[in-house]
Amino acid sequence: MRPFSGTNVKTIAFLGIEATGVSVQVQIQAGLPAFTLVGLPDKAVAESRERIRAALFSLGLALPARRITVNLAPADLQKEGSHYDLPIALGLLTAMGVLPSDALEEYCILGELGLDGQIARVSGVLAAAVYAHACHLGLICPQACGAEARWAGSDNVLAAPDLVALIEHFKGTQVLTPPSVQSALPPERPPKGLLNAIKGQPLAKRALEIAAAGGHSILLSGPPGAGKSLLATALVELLPELTPEESLEVTMIHSLISALPEEGLIRARPFRDPHHSASLVSLVGGGTQAKPGEISLAHCGVLFLDEIPEFARATLEALRQPLETGRISIARAQMHVSYPACFQLVAAMNPCPCGYASDPERACSRFPRCAEAYKSRISGPFLDRIDMFVVVEDIPLGDLLAPSDAEASFGAIRAHVETVRQHQKERAHKLGLPALLNAHVEGGHIEQIAPLEAASQAFLEKVAESKKISARGYHRLMKVARTIADLEGAEAVTKMHLAEALHFRWSR
């Protein structure tokens, strides 16, 4: 068998936030002039032939009048995106003798070419850099993505503005300098302290503290103007900053849709608030390239669904699996990808379409039928996956006129939340549990983290009999009670902790 006589360069394909290796094999042989691209390329990849032809022409180069075959291996993996332009072009330049034959052996390459030879920004560079670093390879990427690539930890990154710069680098006439990267995480943006701007609502603020400390999902119900949206926005400020590992994972997800901040690495916890007209694909992910949706973009942060009964029922039902597992699996005919989706759900709704079901003087003539029909838009199985329910009342005028000094507790609550979360992580490590926060603990481990006193056990048995608590309801009740106990520094879950958790569980 004759050895392969062409060139072989390395690039990647994306499977969720993971990257897998792709070999770009270029062969130029005798025959009628043709440029054939094989290996399941999509439209964007197939069109790379014309972009590459024009880019080489801008350099004063022409494709040889011979038969050119480019194979993207493995052949049974769908190739999507414009980032294959640069590896194919560099493979051609190597096969044509413009670049040394061994110049690209130790590099993984991705980038989109313009007709003038410029290398444009592409999505997914951070995931590609992580893959290249794990495989002990360097990375060649667009100059605009250089700082992003350096966050993977490798110094062997070539971030080039155009093809000419790469050719001169490998010929030794002008060496590319590695892109700069900050030595530490970008500075955290100071929180606005929105919790202090909310007058009154002591019960809702208490619920936010519990939800933030344990990572629990919460539904806020109340009339228009009661502050539900402001409360939801304030929750994300109570959460501690992302750890370096979380920051890297969140950044990789946002890198896939080219939604990174100027400093590159995302440090603030995401807050996503899609409109109620959002489609199922935009919320859970998918499309022709199986991109991440809002629930994955909210990973390690908050997903806020305002006016949740207005969302399409099928869209809400699709959230049931990720609320349980923290991941979303997207199955398509030609691919199956999985994205992390460990988000904290905050939902808000009016008690009825007009919003004044709780006020007899302003309620419409269809009350209470309209309120029952409005709530029925949300299925029971979906509601069963929400940990806490809070009724947000209208704010009395006296509370609105009260000085804000009485509400200046944001800093203390945030510090307390961070301390409680750290305690939960230490307990999880000590017990050998995979979940770090109470809300993510599996049902089989509830007894390990939440031991009950004798009186608490008797109280819970009595409540379970009267309320007909399901297995899921029991587990979620115990998780919230455990968080309440953690906030008070208690080792065991007492009757008082269970009573408060029950209030938030059945206040709907």
N, C-alpha and C positions, 0 to 999 in steps of 0.2 A: 504494500500500500504506500503510495506516494504521500509525503508529508504535506500539510497545508501550506500553500505557497503565498498566501496573502498576509494581511496584517490583522492583529487581534487587539482591540482595546476594550477597556472595562467601563461599564456604566451601571445604572441601577433602574429597577422598576419598583413602584410603590405598592405595597399590600397593607392598607391601613397606614399606620404611622411607622410601620416597619419597611425597610428597604431590602430588596433581594438582588443579587448580582445578575447582570445581563452582559453577555459577550457580544461585542460588535465586530463581526468578521467581514473584512473587505478584501475582495479579490478582483484583480484586473487581468483579463485574459484576452486572447485573440478572438475575433468575431465581429459581427456587425455592431456599430455603436449603440449602446443601450445602458440604462441605469436602472437596475432592478433592485427593489427593496422587499425582502421577505422576512417572515417571523411574526406574523399577526400584528402588523402596524395599524394604528387607527388613522383617521384622516389627517390629524396634525403631524404624525410621524411620516406618512406617505408624502405629504407636501414638503418635507424637509429637502427633497431632491432639488426643487426649484430654488429654495433659499440658499442651499449650499452652492449650487451652480452660480447664482448671482454673486454670492460672497467671494467665491474664488475669482470670478471675473473682475471684481473690484480690486483684487490684489494683483491683477495682470496675469492670472493663471487660468488655464482652460482645462476642462476634463479631457483626458486622452480619448481619442476616437477608437475606443475598444469596448469590449463588453465588461461592464462593471456590475458586480453582484455584492450586495450588502445583506448579510444575514444577522438577524437579532436573535440570539440563542439564550434560553431555550425557546424553541419554535412554538410550543404550545401555550406560552404565557402571553396574554394580551399586552401589547406595548402602547401606552397612552402618554400624550404630552409632547411639548416642543423641546424638552430638555435633551432629546436624542440628537439634535442638530449638531452640537459641538463634537461629541464623540465620533459621529459618522464623518464629519469634515476632517477631524484630525487623523482618523483612520485612513481616509483617502489621501491626505497629504503624506502620510507615512508610506503608503503603497506607491505613490508617485515619486518617492525619493526626496521630497522637500524636507521632511523631518528624518532624523536618524531612526533606524529600525527599532532600537531599544529604548527610545526616549520616553515612551508612554507606558512601559511595562509595569511600573510601580504606582500608577495613578488610576483613580476612579474619576470619571469625567461627566459633567453635565452642564448644559447651557443652551440658550436659544440664539440663533444667528439672525442678524439683520441682513438686508441685501447689500449693505456697505461693509460687511465684515465685523460690525460691532456685536458684542456678546451681551444679550439682554438678560435681565433678572428672570429667574424661574422659581417656582415654588418647590418646597421640600428639600432645600439645600441642607438644613440642619440634620434631617433624618439621613441624608446621603453622607454627611460628614461623620455621623455616629457609626454608620456602617463601614465607611472607609477606615476609620480609626480602629474599629474592632478587627478588621482584616489586615491591619498594618500596611495600609495603602495611603498614599497622598491623595489630595483632592484638587482637581482643576474645576473652577466654577467662575461665574461672572463676577466682575469686580464689585458690583453692587451687593453681592451676597457674601463678600469675603469675611466681614466681621461676624456674620451669622454662622459661617462655617467654623470659625475659630472657637466658638463656644463648645464644640465637641471635645476639645482638649488637645487637638493635634496642631503642631507647628508647621507641618508639611502641607501648606495650602497655597495654591497658585490662583490668585484672583485676577483675571486678565480683563482688560477693557475691550480687546478685539483680537482677531486672529493674528494680526501683524505682531502684536506684543508676545504672543505665545511662540510664534516662529522664531522671533529674535531671541527669546529666552532659551529655547532649546538649541539654537545655533551658537549661543554664547555671546552674541553681540550686545545684548541689553538684558540684564537679569532682572526678573520681577522680584520685588521685595514682598515678604509675607504681609498680609493685611494685619492691621493693628486690632487689638481687642483689649477691653478694659480688664484690669487685673482683678477686679472684684465685681460683685453684682451691681447693677445700676442702682442709684439711690431710690429708696422707697418714697413714693409721693405721699406727703402727709395727708391723713384723712381729714375730711371736712367737718367731722363731728356732727353728722346729720341727726343723730339721736338727741342731741341737745336742742335741736330746733323743733322737736315734736313736743307740743304742750299736752299735758295730761296723759291719758292712755297708759296708766301704770300696769295694767294687766297685759297689754300688748307688748310693752317693753320687757316685762318679765318673761313672756313667751319668747321674745327675740333672744334674750340672754341664754335661755335653756337651749333653743334651737342652735345658736352659734356654738355653744359649749360642746354639744354632742353630735353636731352635724345632722340634725333632724329636719325633715320636711315639714312645712307649715302652710296652712290655708287661712287667710284673713278674710272675714266676711263682715261687711258693714255698709252703711249708706254712702252715697257720693260725698266727697270732701272730708271724710273722716280721717284721712291720712294713711290709707292702706299702701299706696305706691311709695310714699315717703318712708314708711316703716320697712318695706321690702328693700329699698335702696340703702337704708341705714344698716341692714343686716350685714352686708358684705364688708362694711367698715369695722364691724366687731370681730371679724375673722383675722387670725394672725397672718403675717406675710408668708408667702410660699417658701417652702424649703428649697435648697438648690436642686434636689432631685425632682420635686414637683414643678419647679420653674422650668427645668429642661424639658419635661414631658409636655407641659402646657405649650411651651414654645414650639415644640415639634408639631403639635396638632395645628397650631395657627400658621406654621410655616407651610403646611400643605395647601392653604388657600391664600398665601402671600399676604397675611394680615398681621405683620409684626410691627412693633413700634420702632422708632428711630434708633433706640439704644440696642435693639436686637433681642435681648432676652426679656421675657415677660416676668415681672416680679409681683405685680398686683394681681389679686385673685380676680378671675373673670366674672363679669356681670352681664348676662345676656337677657334681653327682654324682647323676644320676637312678638310681632303683632298677632292678634288672634286670627288674622287671615292667612297666616303662614301655612304652607303646604306640609304634608307628611314628610316629603323628601327633605325640605329645608330644615325641618325640626330634627329628624333622626339621622339624616345623611342619605347619600345615594347619588342618583343621577348617572350619566354615562361614564363618569370616571370615579364613581363611588367616593365622593368627597365627604368629609365629616360634616355633620349637621350641628344645629344649635346646642344639642345636649352634649356633644363632644367638645364644642368650643367653650362650654361652661364647665368642663372638667376641672375639679378642684376649686370650683367657685359656685356661683349662684345662678340658677335659671329662674327668671321671674315671668310667670304667666298671668298677665293682668286680664280681668274679665274671662276667667277660665271657662265658664259655660258657653261663651261665644266661639271657642275653638271647635273645629270639626271633631266629632266623636271618634272617628277612626284615628285621627292624629293623637288624641289623648290616650287612646287605648294602646298605641305603639310605645308609650312611655312606661308601661307596666313592667316589662322585662328589665330595662336599664335601671329602674328604681329599685329593683331587687338585687341585680347582679353587679351594677356599676359598669357594665359594658354594653355595647350595641353591636350586634352582628348583622351585616348587610349581605344578603345573598342575591347574586345576579347570575344570569345564565353562564357568563364567562369568568366570574370571579366570586370569591367569598372573602370579605374582609371584616375585621373586628376593630372597633375603636373604643378606647376608654371613655366612659361617660359616668364618672362618679361625681355627680353634681348634687347640690342642695336645692331642692325644689321649694320655691316660695310662690304660692298661688293667691290670687285675690279675686273677689267677686262681690257684686251687690246682692242683697237678699232676694231681689226680684228684678224684672226688667226695668221698672221705673225707679227702683232703688230705695223706696221708702216703705217697705213692708213692715218695718219695726215702728213706724210712726202712723198711728191710726188717722191722724188729721191730714196727712199728705198721701196716704196709700190710695192707689187707684181702685176703681169699682170692681175690678176682677180679683182683688185680694180675698181669700188666701190661695185661690186656685192658681193664679199666675206665679206665685212664689214656689208652689210645689212643682209646677211644670218646669220652672226655670232650674231648680235644683236637680230635677230628674235628667237633665241633659248630661250630667256627670254620672258615670256608672258606679255602682257599689264597689266592684272590685278595684277600681281606680282610687276611690276614696279610702278604701281599706289600706292602701299603701301610703297614706299620708299620716304622719305621726301625731301632729298637733293641729287643733282647730281653735281659732280665736275669733270671738265676736268683737269687732271694733265699733264702739259706740260714737255717736256725735260728740264733739268736744264742747263742753259748756263754755259760755262766754267768759265766766270767771277764770277758767284755766287759760283761755287765750290771752287774757289781759294780765295774767300773773307774770312776774319777772322771770327771766330765763335762768337766773342763778339757781333756782330750785331744781333745775333740770340738768345741771352741769355734772353729770355722772358718767359721761361717755368714757373718759380715760380709765376710770376705776373698773367699769364693766369690761372693757376690752382687755385690760391686764388680767382680770379674774378669768375671763374666757381662755386666754392663752395659758394660764397656769393649770386650769382644769384639763385642757386638751393635752398638755404635756404629761399630766398625771395619768390620763387614759392610755397614752402611748407607752408609758413605763409599765403600767399594769399589763397591757397586752403583750409586751416583750417578756415580762416575767412569767406569764401563763403560757407563752408560746402560741399566741393567737395571731392569725394573719391580719385581721382587721385592727386598726388603731383607734378608731372612734367608736363610741357606743352605738351609733346609728348603723354601723356597718357590720356589727358582730352577728354571726350566724346564730340561728335559733338554738342549735345544739350546745352553744357555749354560754347561753344566758345565765344559767345557774352558777357558772364559774365567776362571772363578773358581778352578779347581783344576788348575793346570799340574802335570804329573808329571815327576819326574826319570827318567832312563833306567832306573835300577835298579827304581824303582817301577813303571814301565811293564811291564818284564819280569815282575816279581812278579805284577802284576795279570792279565796274560795267562795265566800259569800257573794262578792261582787260578780264573779264569773258565772255563778248560777243565775243571778237576777238579770244580768246584762247579756247573757248568752254570748260570751266572748269567744271569738274564733281563735284558732292557733296563731294566726298572723297577728290578730289584735292583741293577744296576750304577749307575744314577743315584743311588739312595738310599745305596748304599755310598760313593760319591764325595762326597755331601753331608755325611755324617757324618765322613768322613776330613778334609774341608775344615774342619769345625768343630773337630776335634781339633788340626789344624795351627794354626788361629786361636788356640786356647787357649794354644798354645806360642809364638805370635808368629812362626811360620814362613811364608814366602812360598809355597814349593812344598810339595806333598803328598809325603811320603817313604814309604818302605816301612814304617816303624814306625807311621805314622798309619794306613796301610791295614790293617795287621795288627790294630790295636786296633779299628778299625771292623768288620773281619771277625769278630772275636770277638763283638761285640754283635749282628752281623747273623745269625749262624748258631748262637748259643748255645741256641736253642730246640730 
